[in-house]
Amino acid sequence: MILFDNAGVASSSGETPDTFDAQADHVARVFGGPLIGASSPIAAGAAAPAFALAGAPDRKIALSDFVGQTVILVFYPADWSPVCTDQLALYNELLPLFTEHRAQVLGISVDGVWSHRAFARDRNLRFPLLSDFEPKGAVSRAYGVYSEQDGTSERALFVIDGAGVVRWSFVSPNGVNPGADGILRALEDLARSGVAS
């Protein structure tokens, strides 16, 4: 179920909120309350903030490692939580589809590298999980998706083209698995537009 995204995708009720405030009001109506800790993710068309995060105790992975390749950034609140587990398992199953689009998935949370290592091993994840641990949430903040209230990354998705430009982003309520439809549409749009990936 898609509620809103910064490309103006219609909500399940047929409305198309076109501003962040309108989107927050829409979510409040759908969920019966205010959107607490609403963030403002960087928008499509903006340059993706550079980063280098620990992917293992002795290895950093940088966005610049993927120049010329599409990157799917998956910010999520925590290893081991039920929704995060289901969400990352789905992306793991869809890796062959993402690979067809020359897209690399990178998971990012504020968990440490040892938690990531155990979680990835236990769930047989075949894409890197990056630790936004210290300084805590710095990359999540740069992308506008850090929850000060919870001290975690929000559940957010970004598709970044090979030139380092954000082409699509989406923030989901933390308890809702955003699925992969929006990611796949963004990858198909990139392929149709001929943007190098």
N, C-alpha and C positions, 0 to 999 in steps of 0.2 A: 504494500500500500504506500503510495507516494503522497506525502502531505504537501511539501513545497520544495523547491530548489531554486537556485539563483538564476536559472535559465527561464523561469516563469512557467514551469510545467504545471498543468492543471492539477488541482487537488482532487481527491476522491469525490467531492461534492460538486465538481465542475467549475469551481471558482479558480481564478488565476491571480493570486496575490502577487503584486509587482514590487513591493518594497518589503524590507525586513520587518518594519512595524506591522504592515498588513499581514505578513506571514505569521508573526507572533500572535496577532489577534485571531487569525484563522485557527492556529493550533489551540489557543485557549478555548475557542468555541467547540472544536472537535473533541478535546479532552476534558472540557468542563472546568477549566481553571487557567490561571495565568501560566505563561511559559517562564519557569523559574530559571535564572542563570542563563538567559538567552545570550547566545554569542553572535558575533557578526563575522562569519567566515570570509576569507578573501574571495573575491568574486571572479567569475569567469572573465578572461581577458587580462587579468593581472599576472605579473611575473611571480612564479612560485618562489617563496623564500628558500634560499640555499640552506642546507644542513649537512652535518656529518654526525651520525649517532652510532653508538655501540650496537653491533649485531652479534657480537660474541665478546667474551672477556678481553680478547686480544685483537679485535678487528672492528674497525669503523666502516660504515657504509654511508656514502654521500649521495645526495641527489645528482651531483655532477658525474657520478659513475655511470649514469644512464643517459647521457647526452645523445640525442638522435633516436631515443626509444621512448615510447609512451610509458608513464608510470601511474599506477593506481595506488594512491596513499589511502590506507585504511586506519584511521584513528579510532581507538576503542578504549573503553574505561579500564578494563582489568583482565589479565589472564585468569582463567579458571571460572569466570562467571558464566552462568548458563547461556545468556544471550550472545556474549562474545564467543563462546565455544561454538555455538551453532553458526554464527555469522562467518567465522574464520573457516570452519569446516566446509561451508558452502563455497567460499572462494577457492579453497583447496581443490574441491571437486571440479571447479570451472577453470582451473589453470590451463588445460588444453585450449579452451576457447579464447582465453586472454592471450595465450601464446600465438594463436593465429593472427592476432592484432599487434604482435610484437610488443605486448604490454607486460611490464614487470609489476607484480604486487609487492608492496612493502607495508607491513603492519607496524603501527606505532602506538605505544602506550607508555605510561610513566612507571611501569614495572621494571625491575632490574633485569640484567642479562641472565642471571641464574634462573630466575622465574621463567623468563622467555624460553630458555634452553629446555627446562623440564616440561613446560607446557607444549612446546613444539614437538618434542620427542614423544610425549604421551599421546598427542593428537595426530601425529604423523604429518605435520604441516611441512609443505615443501616450498615455502617462500620465507624470506627473512622477517623476523620480528625485531624491531629496533627499540632501544631503550631511551626514552625521553626523561631519564631519571635525574640527572644532575647537569646543569641546574634544572630542577624539577619543572617539567612542562614547558621548557623554553621553546621548543619547536611547535608544540600545540598552541602556545600563545602566539607565535609568529603567524600561524595559519588561522588564528581567531577562534580556536576550538578548545580552549582550556577552561574547565569549570573550577573557578575559585571556590565555590561552595563545596564541591566534592573532592577537590584536590586531584582530579583525574582528567584525562583527555575526554572530550565528548565523543559520541559515536558519529563520526563524520567521514565522508568520502571525497576524494579529489581525483580527477583525471587530469594529468599534466602531459602536454604534448612533448615531442622530442626537442623542441626549442626552449622548454622550460616555462611555458605559458599554461596557466590553469584554464582548462577548457570546460570543466563542469565541477560543481561541488554540491554537496548535500549534507545537511545535519539532521540526524534522526533523534527522536526522543531516546534516552538511554535504554529504556526497557523494550524498544522496538527494533527488531532485526530489519535493516533497510533492504535486504536482499541484493540482487545483482542487476535488476532490470535497468536502472538508471545508468549504471556503469556500462552495460552492454550497448545501450542507446548512444551514450557519449562516444564509445569506441567506434560504433558504426557511423556516427556523424563525422568523426575525424577521418575515417576511411573515405566516406563520400566526398568530403571537402578537399581531399588530396593533401591535407596537412601532413608533413613528414612525421613519421612516428618511428 
